[in-house]
Amino acid sequence: MKKFILLMVIVLMCMSGAAWAGKGELKIFTWSEYMDEATFPQAFEKATGIKVSLDMYESNEEMMAKLQSGGIGQYDIIIPSDYIIPSLINLKLLTPLDHSKIPNLKNLSEKFTSPEFDPGNKFTAGYQWGTVGLMYNKKKLSQEDVQSWSILFDPSKKPGAFYLIDSVRDMLGIALLYLGYDFNSVNPKELKAAADLLVTTKKREACLGFKGGVGGKNDVISGVAAAAVVYNGDAIQTVSEHPDTYGFIVPKEGGTIWIDSMCIPAKAPNLDAAHQWINWVLIPENSAALSNYNHYASPNKAAIPFLVKEDLDNSGVWPTPEIIKTLRFVKDLGKDNKIIDQAWTRVKSH
């Protein structure tokens, strides 16, 4: 009898383990500090029984390289930026979304429904959107100082120590705008001029080099740098908490507007969990929780009533129409991406 009871206990334990294993694990590859890691994954786990694990990257290029070296079979969710998505699609690194499993796609605003880089949202669902601009220490730089990107690019200006952002399209695009060229130019002469400007800038004593947005932000906070080119959300929380010490601005020449989207890699091990995650994130309250933590704007129209009013009124989070006019999306350049890569190699190697 004891053996029978023991056998039943083992069977029940195996059944319980099998039930948990059926729900499985969701592996997400995402930008650092892109959700409240202490609460957001846990809320999904509580709602679905699916355990979440996170790995981080600091650039789209880093993420793509990891996918190409085996990551397509390692992760269930990635969160790339708009400009790199056509390349991910063309290289067959993504799985098409099953819209029948994501009814909350209907919550996306019209601006982010069927975007140019992914007609019909075949592969993507919007996560967060924002801008690239300049975070600065107000005790070292005035608002007048930072109205133009000349504060970094004009050698006659004295900004103190600063960082450029380690993002090829954002940094080259900003340099092109400053020179009066198209943000997405593939004109060799214009790209050479932009690359030369960045080389000259990085060689100045005040320039500390290139860093990701989070690293640049942290060095402004620590006092290592007076300014850094960063993603707006990286800066806004600190700016909101210390408005007399720190500021964020998109200088008058303009900068990047971007949207990051949730995608499923081509050989994702847990497709069902991936679809559950996307649908769960698109619940209005959950999308709002992301934005309220990150201080990025939400592409989820249904989330707006749940957003913090201070962010809705903050042009650093929700740009004014005047600022929007100066912003540019990074376009996929197809075969011309090689020209961009050559220009960036020149910047980094000289």
C-alpha positions, -999 to +999 in steps of 0.1 A: +000+000+000+028+024+009+045+016-025+012+024-042+008+057-024+044+066-032+039+058-068+008+080-069+026+109-053+054+106-080+028+104-107+010+135-094+043+154-091+052+145-127+018+156-138+022+189-119+056+194-134+043+186-169+015+212-165+041+238-155+064+228-183+035+231-207+033+268-198+070+270-201+094+299-201+094+331-222+129+343-231+130+380-240+160+398-256+155+435-250+171+469-244+184+475-209+162+494-185+132+490-209+107+477-183+104+476-145+123+443-141+112+440-105+074+440-113+066+438-150+077+403-159+063+390-126+029+405-134+029+385-167+040+354-149+012+358-123-014+363-151-002+334-173+019+310-152+047+315-178+082+323-163+101+352-179+138+355-184+155+386-198+188+392-217+199+427-226+214+445-256+225+481-261+221+485-299+200+471-328+232+459-344+242+440-313+208+423-312+209+414-349+244+399-346+232+377-317+202+365-338+224+356-367+247+336-345+219+314-331+197+337-312+167+330-335+163+297-317+172+310-283+147+339-278+109+342-280+106+380-281+129+407-294+122+445-294+140+460-325+137+496-338+118+504-369+147+509-393+162+475-388+130+455-391+131+453-430+165+437-427+153+412-401+124+404-424+145+401-455+170+378-437+141+356-426+150+362-389+113+368-379+082+347-375+049+362-388+025+370-361-007+351-357-032+379-353-059+356-341-039+352-309-033+390-305-068+406-303-054+436-285-036+447-317-067+467-322-055+490-294-026+504-315-031+540-327-036+546-364+000+560-367+014+527-357-011+504-374+003+490-406+036+510-405+056+516-436+083+492-424+058+464-418+025+467-438-003+450-420+017+445-389+027+411-403+057+408-381+055+436-355+034+451-327+043+485-313+060+487-279+072+522-272+082+553-293+103+583-286+131+606-298+169+611-296+182+643-281+206+659-257+206+654-219+226+680-201+236+693-167+219+727-162+246+737-137+272+734-166+251+744-196+222+768-200+191+762-221+204+788-245+236+768-250+218+736-261+194+750-286+216+738-315+237+707-321+266+732-325+272+729-288+288+695-297+300+700-332+314+736-332+349+735-318+346+771-306+319+761-281+329+749-247+303+723-236+325+705-211+329+667-214+302+650-235+293+617-251+280+609-286+255+581-289+268+548-301+241+543-327+251+544-363+219+558-379+210+581-351+244+597-348+251+600-385+216+613-391+220+640-365+254+650-381+237+651-415+209+673-402+234+697-386+251+701-419+218+709-436+215+675-454+187+649-454+187+627-423+187+595-445+211+608-472+231+582-491+250+608-511+286+598-507+299+634-504+273+643-478+280+611-458+317+618-460+311+653-446+290+639-418+316+612-410+344+638-411+324+660-387+320+631-362+357+622-365+368+658-358+343+659-329+354+627-313+390+638-314+384+669-294+395+667-258+360+673-245+345+643-263+345+612-242+336+590-271+305+569-280+282+553-255+247+538-254+219+560-242+218+545-207+255+547-202+256+583-214+227+592-191+245+576-161+277+595-168+258+628-169+242+620-135+276+609-120+292+642-132+316+625-156+299+643-185+281+676-189+260+663-217+252+632-237+232+623-268+205+598-255+171+584-260+145+606-244+132+580-220+167+575-207+168+611-196+133+620-186+130+602-153+161+619-140+150+652-155+116+649-139+131+641-105+158+668-106+144+695-130+167+722-115+198+701-123+192+682-156+174+690-189+166+672-221+161+689-255+159+681-292+181+708-306+166+730-334+181+711-363+162+680-352+168+644-345+154+609-346+118+598-340+116+560-336+093+532-326+104+499-311+082+469-317+077+434-303+087+406-327+091+369-326+124+354-339+122+328-367+129+298-345+114+309-312+111+279-288+078+291-273+055+306-299+024+304-278+041+322-249+054+349-273+019+356-286+005+357-250+032+383-241+024+406-270-013+404-263-008+410-226+015+440-232-012+455-254-037+455-226-042+493-220-032+493-184+000+472-191+011+495-220+006+524-197+026+508-169+055+505-194+053+542-204+048+554-169+080+536-159+101+543-190+088+578-198+085+569-234+053+576-254+030+546-260+018+535-295-013+520-277-041+545-281-062+527-255-035+533-229-036+571-230-062+574-202-039+555-179-008+575-185+007+599-160-005+635-168+029+650-162+043+629-190+015+637-214+022+674-207+060+669-211+073+677-246+103+656-239+080+626-237+052+636-261+068+661-286+049+692-296+039+696-332+067+721-336+093+695-324+077+667-345+084+688-376+121+685-369+121+648-363+129+621-389+123+583-390+154+562-399+146+546-432+157+512-443+182+519-472+184+484-486+216+480-506+226+515-497+231+504-461+266+494-471+274+530-477+262+539-442+283+511-428+314+524-446+308+559-433+304+546-397+335+524-400+354+555-410+340+573-379+350+545-355+384+537-370+398+572-375 
